[in-house]
Amino acid sequence: MMTINTIIKAALASSLCFSIALHAQTKQEDMPKLSLDLSDVTVSGLSSGGYMATQFQLAHSDWVKGVGVLAAGPYFCAKGDITTALAQCVNKTDTQPDLTVLNEQAAQYAKAGKLADLDNMKDAKVWLFHGKRDVRIASEVSDALFEQYTMWTDTQNIKYVNDMSIAHLFPTKTNGTDCMTSESPFIGNCDYDAAGDMLNHLVEGLTTPDDELSGSLHTINQQDIAGSNAKTLASEGFVYVPQSCASGESCRAHISFHGCNQYADAVDDAYTSQTGLNDWADDNNMIVLYPQTKKSLFMPLNPQGCWDWWGYASKDYANRDGDQIKAVNALLLSLNTLPSPTTKAVSQVKPRAMSQVTQPSPHQAIAQQTSAQRTKTQQQIEPMKQDDNNE
């Protein structure tokens, strides 16, 4: 016969299980069903998130048509080595990144089906930002990214903002800390709407946002959705969903990658609520996916919760086979739960056969292209810096 204590314990356990199940059910039901147009996705990111934005866009440039990068350097700059990353790709420029080598690696990845066809980049929209007060990413590093994009993308599709006295952070109109100081949460009150400037370059015909947000920020379980590919990500990610999208209207999708020390456990909801992205998304039928990393003091070592742009998570970190790129792709696809004309097209994207992929020319031709472009690019960059000596 069961004792009174046993009965009480059983009742408490049953009540606890019901409470947990109810919480999980409510949490799951809280995420609305969405119909997303995934044929024209845009991405952006700050610092390590900027490096990841470029990697993700190149991996899927067949359907990721626009990229915004704040304070980051060229694709594959680190070449899979943290020592190279620190020596060439952050605030040191004793040795410049060799764009010939980096572009050749991109061409090899594309040939192997690990990146989308690089010809897609010709019509891509690219928005780049580097603050003149940024001492964490050298201007030469951001300049190299601009130069690299000019080798792939029509220059009329590229906007490079590098003439503003702003520190290493995400500039906003009114949110954040001192614009001249790079400190947590790395969002600056700069009287400059970087999110709006970026999105208006990447997407045509946007409506200027009003002062009210109709939507909500929702939580998703990154581990459940992406499985082992999300082992270096936090348990939870976030999605801003406007009311129009929650009501079933077809909506665009934007992915925003935070910077180092900017993941939710470090800055709470600052990055997911203060950059200005939600304001623009809210009035333009656009959801914003905010995937999240986590810090790690053990292997794989990532003490600042950065996105993987040097190879700590997987050797294929910079292409379609990289764990984090596959994880974020899975997160995005999981949101598209209502019938959509692009659901099947995007979810079943497969690498093209090598014979079907148009590739950049071999090493010698790339070197010649790099040399010609370097002169042209320098002529484009220098006018942007004409006010530097007046600071």
C-alpha positions in Angstrom: 0.0 0.0 0.0 1.2 3.5 -0.8 2.0 5.7 2.1 0.8 9.3 2.4 4.3 10.6 1.6 4.5 8.4 -1.5 1.2 9.7 -2.7 2.2 13.3 -2.1 5.5 12.8 -3.9 3.8 11.1 -6.9 1.3 13.9 -7.0 4.0 16.6 -6.9 6.0 14.7 -9.6 2.9 14.5 -11.8 2.1 18.1 -11.3 5.7 19.1 -12.1 5.6 17.0 -15.3 2.3 18.6 -16.3 3.7 22.0 -15.6 6.8 21.4 -17.7 4.8 19.9 -20.5 2.4 22.8 -20.5 5.3 25.3 -20.5 6.9 23.5 -23.5 3.6 23.4 -25.3 2.9 27.1 -24.7 6.4 27.9 -25.8 6.1 25.9 -29.0 2.6 27.3 -29.8 3.9 30.8 -29.2 5.9 30.6 -32.4 3.4 31.5 -35.2 3.2 29.6 -38.4 4.9 31.6 -41.2 4.9 31.8 -45.0 8.3 33.0 -46.1 9.7 33.9 -49.5 13.1 32.3 -49.2 14.1 33.0 -52.8 15.5 36.5 -51.9 16.9 36.4 -48.4 19.3 39.0 -46.9 21.9 38.6 -44.2 24.0 40.9 -42.1 26.4 40.9 -39.2 28.9 42.8 -37.0 32.5 41.8 -36.6 32.7 38.0 -36.3 29.0 38.2 -37.3 30.1 40.2 -40.4 32.6 37.4 -41.3 29.8 34.9 -40.9 27.4 36.9 -43.0 29.8 36.9 -45.9 30.4 33.1 -45.5 26.7 32.4 -45.3 25.9 34.6 -48.3 28.6 33.0 -50.5 27.5 29.5 -49.4 23.9 30.3 -50.6 24.2 33.1 -53.0 21.6 31.3 -55.2 18.9 32.5 -52.7 20.7 34.9 -50.3 20.7 37.9 -52.6 22.0 40.7 -50.2 24.6 41.0 -47.5 25.4 43.8 -45.0 28.8 43.7 -43.2 29.9 45.9 -40.3 33.5 45.9 -39.4 34.9 42.7 -40.9 37.4 41.6 -43.5 37.6 39.5 -46.6 36.2 36.0 -47.1 38.5 33.2 -45.8 40.8 35.8 -44.4 41.9 33.5 -41.5 42.5 30.6 -43.8 41.5 28.2 -41.0 44.1 29.4 -38.6 43.6 31.6 -35.5 47.2 32.9 -35.7 46.6 34.2 -39.2 43.3 35.6 -38.1 44.9 37.7 -35.4 47.9 38.7 -37.6 46.0 39.8 -40.7 42.3 40.0 -40.1 41.6 42.1 -37.0 43.6 45.2 -35.9 47.0 44.3 -37.2 48.0 44.8 -40.8 51.7 44.2 -40.9 51.0 41.6 -43.6 48.0 42.2 -45.9 45.5 39.4 -46.7 46.4 38.0 -50.1 43.2 38.3 -52.1 44.5 36.1 -54.9 44.8 33.2 -52.5 41.5 33.9 -50.8 39.6 34.2 -54.1 41.2 31.0 -55.4 40.0 29.2 -52.3 36.5 30.5 -52.9 36.7 29.3 -56.6 37.8 25.8 -55.4 35.0 25.6 -52.9 32.5 26.6 -55.6 33.9 24.0 -58.1 33.5 21.4 -55.4 29.9 22.5 -54.8 30.7 23.8 -51.3 29.7 27.4 -52.3 27.0 28.5 -54.7 28.1 29.5 -58.2 30.2 32.6 -57.8 28.5 34.1 -60.9 25.5 34.7 -58.6 27.6 37.4 -56.9 27.5 39.7 -60.0 24.0 40.9 -59.1 24.2 40.6 -55.4 23.5 43.7 -53.2 26.4 44.5 -50.8 26.5 47.1 -48.0 29.7 47.6 -46.0 30.5 49.7 -43.0 33.6 50.7 -41.1 33.8 53.4 -38.5 36.8 55.8 -38.5 37.1 55.3 -34.7 37.2 51.6 -35.0 40.4 50.3 -33.4 39.4 46.6 -33.3 39.2 46.1 -37.0 41.7 48.0 -39.0 40.5 50.1 -42.0 42.8 48.2 -44.3 41.0 44.9 -43.3 37.6 46.3 -44.3 39.1 47.9 -47.4 40.3 44.4 -48.4 36.7 43.1 -48.1 35.5 46.0 -50.3 38.2 45.2 -52.8 37.3 41.5 -52.8 33.6 42.2 -53.4 34.5 44.4 -56.4 36.0 41.4 -58.0 32.7 39.5 -57.8 30.0 42.1 -57.8 29.0 45.0 -60.0 30.3 48.1 -58.2 26.9 49.8 -58.7 25.5 47.2 -56.3 28.1 47.9 -53.6 27.8 50.7 -51.0 30.8 51.3 -48.6 30.2 53.6 -45.7 33.6 54.5 -44.1 33.6 58.2 -43.5 31.9 58.4 -40.1 33.6 58.9 -36.7 32.1 55.7 -35.1 33.8 53.1 -32.9 33.6 49.3 -33.2 29.8 48.8 -32.7 26.4 48.7 -34.4 25.4 52.4 -35.0 21.8 53.4 -34.3 19.8 56.6 -34.3 19.2 56.8 -30.5 19.9 53.4 -28.9 23.0 52.2 -27.1 26.1 53.7 -25.5 28.6 56.3 -26.4 29.2 56.2 -30.2 32.9 56.8 -29.8 33.5 53.9 -27.3 33.4 50.2 -28.1 31.9 48.6 -25.1 29.1 46.2 -24.2 26.5 45.7 -25.7 28.4 47.2 -28.7 25.4 49.2 -29.9 26.0 52.9 -30.3 23.9 56.0 -30.0 25.3 57.6 -33.2 22.5 59.6 -34.7 22.8 57.2 -37.7 20.4 54.5 -38.6 22.8 51.8 -39.9 20.0 49.2 -40.1 17.9 51.5 -42.2 20.7 52.5 -44.5 21.7 48.9 -45.0 18.2 47.4 -45.6 17.3 50.2 -48.0 20.3 49.3 -50.1 19.7 45.6 -50.0 15.9 45.7 -50.5 14.1 48.0 -52.9 10.9 49.9 -52.0 10.9 49.8 -48.2 8.5 51.8 -46.1 9.9 54.1 -43.4 8.9 52.6 -40.1 6.5 54.2 -37.6 7.1 54.5 -33.9 5.2 51.4 -32.9 6.1 47.7 -33.1 3.3 45.4 -34.0 5.2 42.1 -33.6 7.0 40.1 -31.0 10.4 38.4 -30.4 10.0 34.7 -30.2 12.4 32.0 -28.9 13.4 28.9 -30.9 15.3 25.8 -29.7 18.4 25.8 -31.9 19.6 22.4 -30.5 16.3 20.6 -31.3 16.1 22.1 -34.8 19.7 21.8 -36.0 20.9 18.9 -34.0 24.6 18.1 -33.9 25.4 21.0 -36.3 24.3 23.4 -33.5 26.7 22.0 -30.9 28.6 25.3 -30.7 25.5 27.4 -30.6 23.4 28.4 -27.7 20.3 26.5 -26.7 18.0 29.3 -27.8 17.9 31.6 -30.8 15.4 34.4 -31.5 13.1 35.5 -34.3 11.3 38.8 -34.6 8.0 38.3 -36.2 5.8 41.3 -37.3 2.0 40.9 -36.8 1.5 40.8 -40.5 3.7 37.8 -40.8 2.2 36.1 -37.8 -1.2 36.6 -39.5 -0.1 34.5 -42.4 1.0 37.1 -45.0 4.0 36.1 -47.1 7.1 37.7 -45.7 10.7 38.2 -46.5 13.5 36.9 -44.2 16.7 38.6 -42.9 19.3 36.9 -40.8 21.4 39.0 -38.4 24.6 37.6 -36.9 25.8 39.2 -33.6 29.4 40.0 -32.9 31.8 38.5 -30.3 30.6 39.1 -26.7 27.2 40.1 -28.1 25.4 36.8 -27.7 22.2 36.9 -25.6 23.8 35.4 -22.4 26.2 38.3 -22.5 24.0 41.3 -23.5 20.5 39.9 -22.8 18.1 41.2 -25.5 20.2 44.3 -26.5 21.2 43.0 -29.9 17.9 41.4 -30.7 15.9 44.6 -29.9 18.1 47.7 -30.2 19.8 47.7 -33.6 16.8 49.1 -35.5 16.4 46.0 -37.6 13.1 45.1 -36.0 11.7 48.5 -36.7 12.3 48.2 -40.4 11.2 44.6 -40.5 7.9 45.4 -38.7 6.6 47.8 -41.4 7.9 45.8 -44.3 6.7 42.2 -43.9 10.1 40.9 -42.9 11.0 38.5 -40.1 14.5 38.7 -38.6 16.3 35.6 -37.4 18.9 36.1 -34.7 20.9 32.9 -34.3 23.0 32.7 -31.2 26.4 31.4 -30.3 27.7 30.6 -26.8 31.1 31.0 -25.2 33.2 28.0 -24.5 36.3 27.8 -22.2 37.0 24.2 -23.4 37.6 22.7 -26.8 36.4 24.0 -29.2 37.7 27.1 -27.5 35.5 30.2 -28.0 35.7 32.3 -24.9 34.1 35.4 -26.4 31.1 33.6 -28.1 32.3 34.6 -31.6 30.9 33.1 -34.8 33.3 30.7 -36.5 35.4 32.5 -39.1 38.7 30.8 -38.3 37.8 27.1 -38.0 37.1 26.3 -34.3 33.8 24.5 -35.1 34.6 22.6 -38.3 37.2 22.6 -41.0 34.5 23.5 -43.5 33.5 26.5 -41.4 33.5 28.9 -44.4 31.3 26.8 -46.8 28.1 24.9 -47.1 29.4 21.9 -45.2 30.3 24.0 -42.1 28.4 23.1 -39.0 27.3 26.6 -38.1 26.3 27.4 -41.7 24.2 24.2 -41.9 22.7 24.9 -38.5 21.6 28.4 -39.4 20.2 27.2 -42.7 18.2 24.6 -40.8 16.9 27.3 -38.4 15.7 29.4 -41.3 14.0 26.6 -43.1 12.2 25.5 -39.9 10.4 28.8 -39.7 8.7 28.3 -43.1 5.8 26.3 -41.8 3.0 27.4 -44.0 2.7 26.6 -47.7 5.1 28.7 -49.7 6.2 28.6 -53.3 9.9 28.7 -52.2 9.8 26.0 -49.5 10.6 23.1 -51.8 13.0 25.1 -54.0 15.2 26.2 -51.1 15.1 23.1 -48.9 16.1 20.9 -51.8 19.0 23.1 -53.1 21.8 20.7 -54.1 25.3 21.5 -55.2 25.6 21.7 -59.0 27.7 19.2 -60.9 31.2 20.6 -61.6 30.5 20.7 -65.3 27.5 22.9 -64.6 29.3 25.5 -62.5 31.0 28.5 -64.2 34.2 29.0 -62.3 36.7 31.9 -62.0 39.9 31.4 -64.0 42.9 29.6 -62.5 45.6 31.1 -60.3 47.4 33.1 -62.8 44.3 34.8 -64.2 43.1 35.5 -60.7 46.4 37.1 -59.9 46.1 39.3 -62.9 42.6 40.3 -62.0 43.6 41.1 -58.4 46.4 43.4 -59.6 44.1 45.3 -62.0 41.3 45.5 -59.4 43.6 46.7 -56.7 44.5 49.9 -58.6 40.9 50.5 -59.4 39.7 49.8 -55.9 42.3 52.1 -54.3 41.0 54.9 -56.5 37.5 54.2 -55.2 38.5 54.0 -51.5 40.7 57.0 -51.2 38.0 59.6 -51.9 36.0 58.1 -49.0 38.9 58.8 -46.7 39.5 62.4 -47.8 38.3 63.8 -44.5 40.4 61.5 -42.3 43.2 64.1 -41.8 40.7 66.6 -40.6 39.7 64.5 -37.6 
